[in-house]
Amino acid sequence: MLLVAWRNLTREKGRFLVTAMGVGLAVALMLSQGGILLGFATDTARMVQGAEADIWITCKDSTSYDMSLPFPERKFYKVLGVPGVARGEKVIMVWTMVRIPGRGMKNVQVIGINPESAVGGPWKMTSGSVRDLKGGPFAIVDQSSSLNLGGPVRVGEKIEVLDHALRVVGISREAKALTTSSFIFSSFDTARRVCSDIIRPDEITFGLFWVEPGTDVDAVAEGIRKSVSNVDVYTTPEYALKTQMYWLFGTGMGIGFLMVAVLGFVVGLVVVGQSLYSSTMDNLPEYGVLKALGSTNSQVSGIVLVHAAAVALIGYVVGVVMAYGARIGYETTGMAMALPPWLLATVLAAALVMCISGALLSVRRIRKVDPASVFRT
């Protein structure tokens, strides 16, 4: 039966290639949309995970890293007194506008950090150092902000935030904002001074904490919840997940990616089903001959299923090549598209299910073929 299936494939090369290309397109859609979804999810939590803290405290009812409001700084010091807490760092994050000579006004998120520890700030630098933020009105801009800021910002340039001039002393990488805003990092004191019209001098946006070695992080976080009121307390995995869920489903962006991936599956299912059914009808007399010669329904149906599996595998290879090509183009925009092994395996399984499901109508038709019809024609 495998030989018969192979002969059917090679005899109908044109139809087979068109079907395989249709499956390839469906696979490419599923992979690219799944990869963009995963890359986007990674980017949403990058600032949370990059800090490498054990515990975060935020304002009450914070929906995500980017949507947090200030809370009283005294809460930070109260957390430092909770048993199991070893140390902490304060971070300010404020949404505002920046003026760049010749480029107009742009949306930015000003992030104030401790330059000595760099906690909450950029973790990879292209030029300069986080410590260069010390001692003056200095700023670091991420290289991914070039598009949002109307072009690349270079070390030595001056930018203006709320009528305060800042000199760029470094360029970071991988600290990407999710919206049309950009991250601008400064020292904690500079951010507090520059943004004094937005955030009060006794407020911060985040408190980041580390627990004593050997201490259970979840237990310490629960202790903070019981000791400090009117703030939200998260372990880093919890806050990263909360931020991801907000951007993926709270904004509807994740649903859009999933819908396109499902559409790819449906397109592939229709293409395969129509092609295999057409091929089956063309070869129906031959299937009748095989049944007349003693082949069982299972054996004859196996020919169509082998045909479907071959289309799935070849189409999958085509789709993977297309998806990797799309990733190269997509990542030139500064966005991430992840294609981990488990996603490749999942889409392979989906392609097989798609093609075999598309073949079921043909299998049903073959099972109804009467062997005696061969002798009546």
Secondary structure, DSSP 8 states (H G I E B T S, - for coil): -HHHHHHHHHHTHHHHHHHHHHHHHHHHHHHHHHHHHHHHHHHHTHHHHHT--SEEEEETT--SGGG---EETHHHHHHHTSTTEEEEEEEEEEEEEEEETTTEEEEEEEEEE-TTT-TTS-S-EEES-GGGGTTSSEEEEEGGGGTTTTS---TT-EEEETTEEEEEEEEE-S---SSS-EEEEEEHHHHHHHTTTTS-TTEESEEEEEE-TT--HHHHHHHHHHHS-SEEEEEHHHHHHHHHHIIIIISSHHHHHHHHHHHHHHHHHHHHHHHHHHHHHHTHHHHHHHHHTT--HHHHHHHHHHHHHHHHHHHHHHHHHHHHHHHHHHHTTT------HHHHHHHHHHHHHHHHHHHHHHHHHHHT--TTHHHH-
